Structure formats: structure tokens, C-alpha cells
Amino acid sequence: MWEKYGKIENMETEERIFAWSLDGFGSKLFRITEPTKIRFVNRYTPMDKDENDHEIKHNREFEYPSFEAFWREFTDHPLWLRFHPIFIHKDYKPFLRDFFANIPQGSLTMGEKLRFFLWLHKLD
């Protein structure tokens, strides 16, 4: 049926590959596949309050050259282990399993160990 319209060029696909949250905040990382490249876009909505104490949400996004670049920045945050993983795409679970396998558990506090195992559970 669609053949009579010709080939559709410049299609892009967008797929969620990672999402996390903590205390009402979080973000989602998307893999956007275009005809000539793949982009990784992190979307998040920080919240502020106006002079009348009404909540104002701002949609923001930041682009990364790769998932690995996103992950390096994500784990640079001193409290990243406290963030709750909501979704991890199956394509990136092997990378994250390797990452977590290289964390020396002896250096973690009891609370960090609990969070560590919550992350591992999400990678099953």
C-alpha cells in the first residue's frame, strides 16, 4: 500500500535506553538513530518555584556522543549510587555489569552496598 508513495527518506527512531529517579527528580536517556549518525540525548525536567510559590517545570536536554560519555558524567556525581534505576535497555546491561563488577565493594558503606545490590538487581 505505501509503495505508491515512494521510499521514505530521513527516518529517525528514538528509543529510551536509561531512566533514573530520586525524590521526584530524574531523567531519561534516549538513543536517536538517524540515517547518518546515532545521538544520545538526556531529557530531564528540573522544577523551580515562582514568586507565588507555584511550581514551574523546565524541559531540558543535553546531548552526548555516546552512552559511555553519558555514563562517565552520570557516575561523576558523588551521590550517583543513590539514584534509583527505573529502566535499563538490554543493549547496555553488559556494559553496566562490567562497570559494577569493577567497583571494589569493600570500599562501600552499608547503605551504599544496599544501593549497589539494587542496581545489580535491575541488571538481571
C-alpha positions as CSV (number, residue, x, y, z in Angstrom):
1,M,0.0,0.0,0.0
2,W,2.7,2.5,1.0
3,E,4.9,1.7,-2.0
4,K,3.0,4.1,-4.2
5,Y,4.3,7.0,-2.1
6,G,7.9,6.0,-2.7
7,K,10.7,5.4,-0.2
8,I,10.5,7.4,3.0
9,E,13.9,9.1,3.5
10,N,15.5,10.6,6.6
11,M,13.5,8.5,9.1
12,E,14.8,8.6,12.6
13,T,14.0,6.4,15.5
14,E,14.0,7.3,19.2
15,E,14.4,4.7,21.9
16,R,14.6,5.1,25.6
17,I,17.7,3.4,26.9
18,F,18.1,4.5,30.5
19,A,15.9,6.2,33.2
20,W,16.5,7.1,36.8
21,S,14.8,9.0,39.6
22,L,15.3,10.3,43.1
23,D,12.9,12.2,45.2
24,G,10.7,13.4,42.4
25,F,13.6,14.2,40.0
26,G,15.2,12.1,37.3
27,S,16.0,11.9,33.7
28,K,15.7,9.7,30.6
29,L,18.4,9.0,28.1
30,F,17.3,8.3,24.5
31,R,19.2,6.8,21.6
32,I,18.2,8.6,18.5
33,T,19.1,6.8,15.3
34,E,19.3,9.0,12.2
35,P,20.3,8.0,8.7
36,T,23.9,9.2,9.2
37,K,24.5,9.0,12.9
38,I,23.4,7.9,16.4
39,R,22.8,10.5,19.0
40,F,22.3,10.1,22.8
41,V,20.0,12.7,24.3
42,N,19.3,13.1,28.1
43,R,16.0,14.7,28.8
44,Y,15.1,16.0,32.3
45,T,12.7,18.4,33.9
46,P,14.0,20.5,36.8
47,M,11.5,22.2,38.9
48,D,11.6,25.8,40.3
49,K,9.1,27.9,42.2
50,D,7.9,31.3,41.2
51,E,7.4,34.3,43.5
52,N,4.0,32.9,44.5
53,D,5.5,29.5,45.4
54,H,3.9,27.8,42.3
55,E,5.9,25.0,40.7
56,I,7.5,25.8,37.4
57,K,8.9,22.9,35.4
58,H,11.5,23.4,32.6
59,N,12.2,20.9,29.9
60,R,15.9,20.5,29.3
61,E,18.0,18.2,27.2
62,F,21.7,17.5,26.8
63,E,23.4,15.5,24.0
64,Y,26.2,13.1,24.5
65,P,28.4,11.5,21.8
66,S,27.9,8.0,23.3
67,F,26.3,6.1,26.1
68,E,29.8,5.7,27.7
69,A,30.2,9.5,27.7
70,F,26.8,9.9,29.4
71,W,27.7,7.2,32.0
72,R,31.1,8.8,32.8
73,E,29.3,12.1,33.6
74,F,26.5,10.4,35.5
75,T,28.9,8.5,37.8
76,D,31.0,11.6,38.4
77,H,28.1,12.8,40.6
78,P,29.2,12.0,44.2
79,L,25.7,10.6,45.0
80,W,25.0,8.7,41.8
81,L,24.7,5.4,43.6
82,R,21.7,6.7,45.5
83,F,19.8,7.3,42.2
84,H,17.1,4.7,41.5
85,P,17.4,3.0,38.2
86,I,14.0,2.8,36.6
87,F,14.8,1.4,33.2
88,I,18.0,0.0,31.6
89,H,17.8,-1.1,28.0
90,K,19.1,-4.7,27.3
91,D,21.8,-3.4,24.9
92,Y,23.5,-1.5,27.7
93,K,23.2,-4.1,30.5
94,P,26.5,-5.9,29.6
95,F,28.4,-2.6,29.8
96,L,26.9,-1.8,33.2
97,R,27.5,-5.3,34.5
98,D,31.2,-4.9,33.7
99,F,31.2,-1.4,35.3
100,F,29.7,-2.7,38.5
101,A,32.0,-5.8,38.6
102,N,34.9,-3.4,38.8
103,I,33.6,-1.5,41.9
104,P,35.5,-2.6,45.0
105,Q,32.7,-3.5,47.3
106,G,35.0,-3.3,50.4
107,S,35.1,0.5,50.0
108,L,31.3,0.9,50.2
109,T,29.4,1.8,53.3
110,M,26.5,-0.4,54.3
111,G,24.0,1.9,52.7
112,E,26.0,2.1,49.5
113,K,26.1,-1.7,49.4
114,L,22.4,-1.9,49.6
115,R,22.0,0.5,46.7
116,F,24.8,-1.3,44.9
117,F,22.7,-4.5,45.0
118,L,19.6,-2.7,44.0
119,W,21.4,-1.6,40.8
120,L,22.6,-5.2,40.2
121,H,19.1,-6.5,40.6
122,K,18.0,-4.1,37.8
123,L,20.6,-5.6,35.6
124,D,19.2,-9.1,35.8
